Amino acid sequence: MSQASKTTGNDFFEQVYAVVRLIPAGRVTSYGAIARYLGAARSARMVGWAMNASHSLEDPLPAHRVVNRNGMLSGKMHFEHPGAMRELLEQEGIEIENDKVQNFSVLFWDPQRELTL
């Protein structure tokens, strides 16, 4: 990977982190929604990579608020233990059943609607 690619990737990760920090408690968003907001609609997977890398940040992110497009806790295996993501969401009043956010469409936070560029 070239130095330019590394810088671009790091810049993208920082942009992802900036959006994730804005997700309100008790709300969730998706990898794809973040990617679309950042103008990289086909980069949901890269958002996932950024979320996985976020565990080494000094300032922790509310990474538990980022789920897949169907409201599934697809990133749960990247937390300190498999139930941590669920526990954090439930502490915020979000109901989880079978690793899926209940009332996902109501709780969904779309950065394109909620934020202005």
C-alpha positions in Angstrom: 0.0 0.0 0.0 1.4 3.4 -0.9 1.8 6.2 1.6 -1.0 8.1 -0.2 -3.3 5.2 0.2 -2.5 4.9 3.9 -3.2 8.6 4.4 -6.4 8.4 2.5 -7.5 5.4 4.6 -6.6 7.1 7.8 -8.4 10.2 6.8 -11.5 8.1 6.0 -11.3 6.4 9.3 -11.1 9.8 11.1 -14.2 10.9 9.1 -16.0 7.8 10.2 -15.1 8.4 13.8 -16.3 12.0 13.7 -19.7 10.8 12.5 -19.9 7.9 15.0 -19.2 10.4 17.9 -22.4 12.3 16.9 -24.8 9.3 17.1 -27.1 10.1 20.0 -27.5 7.7 22.9 -30.5 5.4 22.3 -30.2 5.6 18.5 -28.3 3.4 16.0 -27.0 3.8 12.5 -25.5 1.5 9.9 -22.2 1.1 8.2 -23.8 1.9 4.9 -25.5 5.1 6.2 -22.2 6.4 7.4 -20.5 5.5 4.1 -23.3 7.3 2.1 -23.0 10.3 4.3 -19.2 10.5 3.7 -19.8 10.3 -0.1 -18.5 6.7 -0.4 -21.8 4.7 -0.7 -20.0 1.5 -1.7 -17.6 1.6 1.3 -19.8 0.1 4.1 -17.1 -2.6 4.6 -14.4 0.0 5.0 -16.6 1.7 7.7 -16.6 -1.7 9.4 -12.8 -1.9 9.2 -12.7 1.6 10.8 -15.0 0.5 13.6 -12.8 -2.6 14.2 -9.7 -0.4 14.4 -11.4 2.1 16.7 -10.9 -0.2 19.7 -7.3 1.1 19.9 -8.3 4.8 20.1 -7.6 6.7 23.3 -11.0 8.4 23.2 -13.5 5.5 23.0 -16.3 5.7 20.4 -19.9 4.6 20.8 -19.1 1.8 18.4 -22.0 -0.2 19.8 -24.4 2.2 18.0 -23.3 1.0 14.6 -25.1 -2.1 13.3 -25.7 -3.6 9.9 -28.4 -2.4 7.5 -31.0 -4.8 9.0 -30.3 -3.8 12.6 -28.2 -6.9 13.4 -25.3 -6.7 15.9 -22.9 -7.8 13.2 -19.9 -6.3 15.0 -20.5 -7.9 18.4 -17.5 -10.2 18.1 -15.1 -7.2 18.1 -16.1 -6.1 21.6 -14.4 -7.3 24.8 -16.9 -10.1 25.1 -19.8 -11.2 22.8 -22.5 -9.8 24.9 -20.9 -6.3 25.4 -22.5 -4.7 22.4 -26.0 -5.9 23.4 -25.4 -4.8 27.0 -24.3 -1.3 26.0 -27.3 -0.8 23.7 -29.7 -2.1 26.3 -28.3 0.3 28.9 -29.4 3.0 26.4 -32.9 1.6 26.4 -32.6 -0.2 23.0 -34.4 -3.6 23.0 -32.4 -6.4 21.4 -33.9 -9.8 20.4 -31.9 -12.5 18.7 -29.0 -10.0 18.2 -31.3 -7.6 16.3 -32.4 -4.1 17.3 -36.1 -4.0 17.8 -37.9 -1.0 16.3 -34.9 -0.5 14.1 -36.6 1.9 11.7 -37.8 4.1 14.6 -34.4 4.2 16.2 -32.4 4.5 13.0 -30.2 7.7 12.9 -29.5 8.7 9.3 -26.5 11.1 9.2 -27.7 12.4 5.8 -30.9 13.6 7.4 -29.6 14.5 10.8 -26.3 16.3 9.9 -25.5 18.9 7.3 -22.2 18.8 5.5 
